[in-house]
Amino acid sequence: MTHTLIFYQDQLLQGAKSAPLRSTHRMILVRHGRVRVNQRLLEEGEALYAADASVIAGDGEWSMLWRWELEQTGSPPNLLSGEEIHSIQRMSREITSLDMPPGSRWLFRLDRIKMPAGRVTDPHVHPGPGIRCLLEGSFSAEQKSEAVPQRLPGDPWWEVGPDEVVARGAPAMRTRFMRGMILPERFADGTETATWLESKKPPASGHWTLFVDHRITV
């Protein structure tokens, strides 16, 4: 049995109320506007983990969500449905870099990375895979398994984890992006995940913001 990480983009107008999303491991970020997730209010820039069946309602004139879900490979799409709602699946990748037998425990993490203008990272790896999505600036990266040509705001990409990555941000302004990642449970102490291969000097403080860490059992 393998697992797949899926990235969705949902839009809701004021007063829209979805049919329940089926239960799964789920991260939700409000990119624009304001929504209620099972009656809990989330403002723009806020995020949560939700495993239960989730009803999402628009509480602003127009709201956009980014949603990461971990499913068994082969599960049908879990699109948000309802009047005045538009939902699309932006990316889906099977996890091949982790052995995830039934009953094993993992960390589902949502965080944000900030790169100063013109930054080119040193080669680095991560202990687990994830789908990233660009907030601002631009982004490209070199990795063995899957090329990442230039991404613009709203574009997702996949990083396997153990593949060496060299990343490039926008040349004249900062770059920021979100990461939904599946990690070994030992990172639940809030540790950043990058291992730098050619430099022992980490990026300047303030480059990393943790939104949600949640232990899960698959």
C-alpha positions in Angstrom: 0.0 0.0 0.0 1.3 3.4 -0.9 0.2 6.9 -0.2 -0.3 10.0 -2.3 -0.1 13.7 -1.4 -2.6 15.8 -3.3 -2.9 19.6 -3.6 -6.2 21.4 -4.2 -7.3 25.0 -4.8 -10.8 25.9 -3.7 -12.7 29.1 -4.3 -15.9 30.1 -2.4 -18.2 33.1 -2.6 -19.9 34.7 0.4 -22.5 32.3 1.9 -21.3 29.3 -0.1 -21.4 26.1 2.0 -19.8 22.9 0.8 -20.9 19.3 1.0 -18.8 17.5 3.5 -15.3 16.5 2.4 -14.6 12.9 3.3 -12.4 12.2 6.3 -8.7 12.1 5.6 -5.4 13.7 6.7 -5.9 17.4 5.6 -4.1 20.7 5.9 -6.1 23.9 4.9 -4.6 27.4 4.4 -6.7 30.4 3.7 -4.9 32.2 0.8 -7.5 35.0 0.4 -10.7 35.9 2.3 -12.2 34.2 5.3 -13.9 30.8 5.7 -15.4 28.6 8.4 -14.2 25.0 8.6 -16.8 23.0 10.6 -17.8 26.3 12.1 -14.3 27.3 13.1 -13.4 30.7 11.6 -10.2 31.0 9.7 -8.9 34.4 8.5 -6.6 35.0 5.6 -3.1 33.5 6.2 -4.4 31.1 8.9 -4.2 27.3 8.6 -5.4 24.2 10.4 -5.2 20.4 10.3 -8.5 18.6 10.0 -9.1 14.8 9.8 -12.9 14.6 10.2 -15.4 15.1 7.4 -15.1 18.9 6.8 -17.8 21.3 5.8 -16.3 24.6 4.5 -18.4 27.8 4.2 -17.4 31.1 2.6 -17.4 34.0 5.2 -15.9 36.7 2.9 -16.9 38.2 -0.4 -14.5 35.8 -2.2 -12.2 33.3 -0.6 -9.5 31.0 -1.9 -8.1 27.9 0.0 -5.0 25.8 -0.6 -5.6 22.3 0.6 -3.1 19.4 1.1 -4.5 15.9 1.6 -2.8 12.5 2.3 -4.7 9.6 0.8 -4.1 5.9 -0.1 -2.9 5.8 -3.7 -5.8 5.3 -6.0 -8.4 7.2 -3.9 -10.9 9.2 -5.9 -10.5 13.0 -6.0 -11.8 14.9 -3.0 -13.1 18.1 -4.7 -15.0 20.7 -2.7 -18.6 20.8 -4.1 -21.6 23.1 -3.7 -23.2 26.2 -5.1 -20.9 29.1 -5.8 -17.8 26.9 -5.2 -15.0 26.1 -7.6 -12.5 23.4 -6.7 -9.6 21.9 -8.8 -6.9 19.4 -8.2 -3.6 21.2 -8.9 -1.1 18.4 -8.2 -0.9 14.7 -7.1 2.2 12.7 -6.4 2.7 9.2 -5.0 5.2 9.0 -2.1 8.0 6.7 -3.0 10.8 8.0 -0.7 9.1 6.8 2.5 8.0 3.3 3.6 4.6 3.9 5.2 3.1 0.6 6.4 -0.4 0.6 8.0 -0.2 1.8 11.6 3.0 3.8 11.2 3.2 7.3 12.6 4.4 10.4 10.8 4.4 14.2 11.0 2.2 16.2 8.7 3.7 19.7 8.5 2.6 23.0 6.9 5.2 25.7 6.9 6.5 28.8 5.0 9.9 29.6 3.6 11.2 33.1 2.8 14.1 33.7 0.5 15.7 37.1 0.1 16.1 38.7 -3.3 18.6 36.9 -5.6 19.1 33.9 -3.3 20.5 30.7 -4.7 20.5 28.0 -2.1 23.4 25.6 -1.4 22.6 22.0 -2.3 20.4 20.4 0.3 18.0 17.5 1.1 15.0 16.9 3.3 13.9 13.8 5.2 10.5 13.6 3.6 8.6 14.7 0.5 6.1 17.5 0.0 4.2 19.8 -2.3 5.2 23.4 -2.3 3.1 26.4 -3.7 4.5 29.9 -4.4 3.1 32.8 -2.5 5.2 35.6 -4.1 8.2 36.2 -6.2 9.4 33.4 -8.5 11.0 30.0 -8.0 12.9 27.4 -9.9 15.0 24.4 -8.7 17.3 21.6 -9.9 16.6 18.1 -8.6 17.2 14.7 -10.1 13.8 13.2 -9.9 11.6 16.0 -11.2 12.6 19.3 -12.8 11.1 22.5 -11.4 11.1 25.2 -14.1 10.1 28.7 -13.2 7.1 28.9 -10.9 4.9 32.0 -10.4 2.5 32.8 -7.6 -0.1 30.1 -7.2 2.0 27.4 -9.0 2.8 24.2 -7.1 5.8 21.8 -7.4 7.0 18.6 -5.9 10.2 17.8 -4.0 10.9 14.2 -3.2 13.0 14.9 -0.1 16.2 12.9 -0.3 17.0 14.2 -3.8 19.6 17.0 -3.7 18.0 20.4 -4.5 19.4 23.7 -5.6 16.8 26.4 -5.5 16.6 29.9 -7.0 14.3 32.7 -6.0 13.3 36.0 -7.7 16.3 38.2 -8.5 15.0 41.5 -7.3 12.4 40.8 -4.6 11.8 38.3 -1.9 10.3 34.9 -2.6 7.9 33.1 -0.2 6.2 29.7 -0.5 4.2 27.2 1.5 5.2 23.6 2.0 2.9 20.7 2.9 5.3 17.9 3.9 5.2 14.3 5.3 8.1 13.8 7.7 9.4 11.3 10.2 7.8 11.8 13.6 11.1 12.8 15.2 10.7 16.3 13.7 7.7 17.0 15.9 9.9 19.1 18.1 9.6 21.9 15.6 13.0 21.3 13.9 13.6 22.7 10.4 14.2 19.9 7.9 16.9 21.0 5.5 20.3 19.3 5.6 22.9 21.5 3.9 25.4 19.5 1.9 28.1 22.0 1.1 27.7 24.6 3.9 27.3 24.4 7.6 25.9 27.9 7.8 22.1 27.9 7.7 20.0 30.7 6.1 19.5 33.9 8.2 17.0 33.6 11.0 13.4 34.5 10.1 13.5 32.5 6.8 11.2 29.7 8.2 7.7 30.0 9.8 5.9 26.9 11.1 2.1 27.0 10.7 1.0 23.5 11.8 2.7 20.3 12.9 0.4 17.3 13.4 1.2 13.7 14.2 -0.7 11.2 12.1 -1.2 7.5 11.8 -1.6 6.0 8.4 
